[in-house]
Amino acid sequence: MTIKQIHRSFNHVVAFEVSKETLVVHVLPGDRRLSIPNKLQAVRRVLRSEIKHNAKSELGPLLIVVESTGGYERHVLQAGIELELSVHKAHGSRVRFFAKYLGLAAKTDPTDARVLALFGLQTAGLILYAPPSIDERALRELKARRDEIQVMLIAEKNRLEHVRHASVVKSIKSHIVSLRKALEMLECEIVRLIRTNKEFARKTRLMRTVIGVGPVTAVTLLAYLPELCTLTKGQVACLAGLAPINQDSGKITNRRHIQAGRSTVRRTLYMAALVALQRNPIIRTFAANLKERGKPFKVVITAVMRKLIVILNGILRTGEPWKHATKA
């Protein structure tokens, strides 16, 4: 997957406010609004109508804007890609801040649809949605399910420590056995997928030349940060939620804090950073220098996480193993 940033503006925007069963559509220019079922055919009809209107009125490039809503936006994304239209998958927080900028406190589906349309019309440099490949989608689903089962397994083990009734103990132990089998099956499927996909296999080999980056970290980055290797070091740090954000005003200089970003990636990088601190001499020296400067542990570990993701982004961009791999 690659990121494509658009620097032109759009005069024709079709925004979709998504719910499970319905879509509220708002079109600019003209402030036209309609409500349709959340079905692929219904979305196609609307977009084909807008394409005809666009050609007749000579409005220029057409942009589709939709918020990420946990999968219910899939029909809009699919129809937009099928019809070869520009699509922007908007972040909910960013759109909400835009609504506040417009002075709109109320939140209803028609209002939100109009805000989305205005957001697409007035915001420069939006990033176009690039659909994941079949293997990318499969890897993400497998990894997500693997993580869910692991959480359930930990929960069942914790419950087992506090129960005494024989039937309850038997039930929990049986469930643990079942979960372990499911976990093993999913992990084998993930390994098979990576081995059969040449790009996945290549990226995994490169990432694992960095001491501290194990198979779980590599799979997580492949699944949840597919843009890795297409970004600058500043962009990848922001995307992972590891870029220090300034909070200064006048003569006051406040402490920098990280914010937003992809939490799944950040959690995995935290564990990788802990391993790297113990086993990777380059990272250990980097962390020691920060500690000598009086930086607290949270700052040090965050800096290590950021350094790891920047290193990984760099080696995937060059296609060369980590230069310290043989020395570490």
Backbone hydrogen bonds, N-H to C=O, Kabsch-Sander energy under -0.5 kcal/mol:
donor,donor_aa,acceptor,acceptor_aa,energy
4,K,128,L,-0.6
5,Q,3,I,-0.5
6,I,126,L,-2.6
11,N,61,P,-0.6
12,H,61,P,-0.9
13,V,28,L,-2.8
14,V,63,L,-2.8
15,A,13,V,-0.5
15,A,26,H,-2.9
16,F,65,V,-2.4
17,E,24,V,-3.0
18,V,16,F,-0.6
19,S,22,T,-1.7
23,L,36,I,-3.0
24,V,17,E,-2.3
25,V,23,L,-0.6
25,V,34,L,-3.4
26,H,15,A,-2.3
27,V,32,R,-3.1
28,L,13,V,-2.6
32,R,27,V,-1.7
34,L,25,V,-2.1
36,I,23,L,-2.7
38,N,21,E,-2.9
39,K,37,P,-2.4
43,V,39,K,-2.0
44,R,40,L,-2.5
45,R,41,Q,-2.2
46,V,42,A,-1.9
47,L,43,V,-2.5
48,R,44,R,-2.8
49,S,45,R,-2.0
50,E,46,V,-2.1
51,I,47,L,-2.3
52,K,48,R,-2.0
53,H,49,S,-2.3
54,N,50,E,-2.7
55,A,51,I,-2.3
56,K,52,K,-2.3
57,S,53,H,-2.4
58,E,54,N,-1.2
59,L,54,N,-1.5
63,L,12,H,-2.4
64,I,86,S,-2.6
65,V,14,V,-2.1
66,V,88,H,-2.0
67,E,16,F,-0.7
68,S,90,A,-1.6
69,T,67,E,-0.5
72,Y,69,T,-1.1
74,R,71,G,-1.6
77,L,73,E,-2.0
78,Q,74,R,-2.7
79,A,75,H,-2.4
80,G,76,V,-2.3
81,I,77,L,-2.3
82,E,78,Q,-2.6
83,L,79,A,-2.0
84,E,81,I,-1.4
85,L,80,G,-2.8
86,S,62,L,-1.0
88,H,64,I,-3.0
90,A,66,V,-2.4
90,A,88,H,-0.9
95,V,91,H,-2.0
96,R,92,G,-2.2
97,F,93,S,-2.4
98,F,94,R,-1.7
99,A,95,V,-2.2
100,K,96,R,-2.1
101,Y,97,F,-2.1
102,L,98,F,-1.7
103,G,100,K,-1.1
104,L,99,A,-2.6
105,A,103,G,-0.8
112,D,108,T,-3.1
113,A,109,D,-2.3
114,R,110,P,-1.9
115,V,111,T,-2.4
116,L,112,D,-2.4
117,A,113,A,-2.0
118,L,114,R,-2.6
119,F,115,V,-2.6
120,G,116,L,-2.2
121,L,117,A,-2.0
122,Q,118,L,-2.5
123,T,119,F,-1.6
124,A,122,Q,-0.6
128,L,4,K,-2.7
128,L,126,L,-0.5
129,Y,87,V,-3.8
137,R,133,S,-2.4
138,A,134,I,-2.3
139,L,135,D,-2.7
140,R,136,E,-2.1
141,E,137,R,-2.2
142,L,138,A,-2.6
143,K,139,L,-2.7
144,A,140,R,-2.5
145,R,141,E,-2.4
146,R,142,L,-2.5
147,D,143,K,-2.2
148,E,144,A,-2.1
149,I,145,R,-2.5
150,Q,146,R,-2.0
151,V,147,D,-2.1
152,M,148,E,-2.1
153,L,149,I,-2.5
154,I,150,Q,-2.2
155,A,151,V,-2.2
156,E,152,M,-2.4
157,K,153,L,-2.1
158,N,154,I,-2.1
159,R,155,A,-2.1
160,L,156,E,-2.1
161,E,157,K,-0.9
161,E,158,N,-0.6
162,H,159,R,-1.7
163,V,159,R,-0.5
163,V,160,L,-0.6
169,V,165,H,-2.7
170,K,166,A,-2.6
171,S,167,S,-2.2
172,I,168,V,-2.5
173,K,169,V,-2.6
174,S,170,K,-2.3
175,H,171,S,-2.1
176,I,172,I,-2.5
177,V,173,K,-2.2
178,S,174,S,-2.1
179,L,175,H,-2.7
180,R,176,I,-2.5
181,K,177,V,-2.0
182,A,178,S,-2.2
183,L,179,L,-2.8
184,E,180,R,-2.5
185,M,181,K,-2.3
186,L,182,A,-2.4
187,E,183,L,-2.4
188,C,184,E,-2.2
189,E,185,M,-2.0
190,I,186,L,-2.4
191,V,187,E,-2.2
192,R,188,C,-2.4
193,L,189,E,-2.2
194,I,190,I,-2.3
195,R,191,V,-2.3
196,T,192,R,-2.1
197,N,193,L,-1.3
198,K,196,T,-0.7
201,A,194,I,-0.5
201,A,197,N,-2.7
202,R,198,K,-2.5
203,K,199,E,-2.5
204,T,200,F,-2.5
205,R,201,A,-2.3
206,L,202,R,-2.1
207,M,203,K,-2.7
208,R,204,T,-2.2
209,T,206,L,-1.4
210,V,207,M,-1.6
211,I,209,T,-0.7
213,V,210,V,-2.2
214,G,212,G,-0.8
218,A,214,G,-2.3
219,V,215,P,-2.5
220,T,216,V,-2.4
221,L,217,T,-2.3
222,L,218,A,-2.1
223,A,219,V,-2.4
224,Y,220,T,-3.2
225,L,221,L,-1.8
228,L,225,L,-2.0
230,T,227,E,-2.5
236,V,232,T,-2.4
237,A,233,K,-1.6
238,C,234,G,-1.9
239,L,235,Q,-2.5
240,A,236,V,-1.7
241,G,238,C,-1.1
242,L,237,A,-3.4
243,A,237,A,-0.6
245,I,257,H,-2.6
249,S,252,I,-2.3
252,I,249,S,-2.4
253,T,251,K,-0.5
254,N,252,I,-0.6
257,H,245,I,-1.3
262,R,239,L,-1.5
263,S,261,G,-0.8
266,R,262,R,-2.1
267,R,263,S,-2.7
268,T,264,T,-1.7
269,L,265,V,-2.4
270,Y,266,R,-1.7
271,M,267,R,-1.4
272,A,268,T,-2.1
273,A,269,L,-2.5
274,L,270,Y,-1.9
275,V,271,M,-1.8
276,A,272,A,-2.6
277,L,273,A,-2.3
278,Q,274,L,-0.9
278,Q,275,V,-0.7
279,R,275,V,-2.4
280,N,276,A,-2.4
284,R,280,N,-2.8
285,T,281,P,-2.1
286,F,282,I,-2.0
287,A,283,I,-2.7
288,A,284,R,-2.3
289,N,285,T,-2.1
290,L,286,F,-1.5
291,K,287,A,-2.4
292,E,288,A,-2.3
293,R,289,N,-1.0
294,G,291,K,-1.8
295,K,290,L,-1.9
300,V,296,P,-2.2
301,I,297,F,-3.2
302,T,298,K,-1.8
303,A,299,V,-2.3
304,V,300,V,-2.3
305,M,301,I,-2.3
306,R,302,T,-2.4
307,K,303,A,-2.4
308,L,304,V,-2.5
309,I,305,M,-2.2
310,V,306,R,-2.0
311,I,307,K,-2.5
312,L,308,L,-2.7
313,N,309,I,-2.2
314,G,310,V,-2.1
315,I,311,I,-2.5
316,L,312,L,-1.9
317,R,313,N,-1.6
318,T,314,G,-2.1
319,G,315,I,-2.0
320,E,315,I,-0.7
325,A,322,W,-2.0
328,A,324,H,-2.2
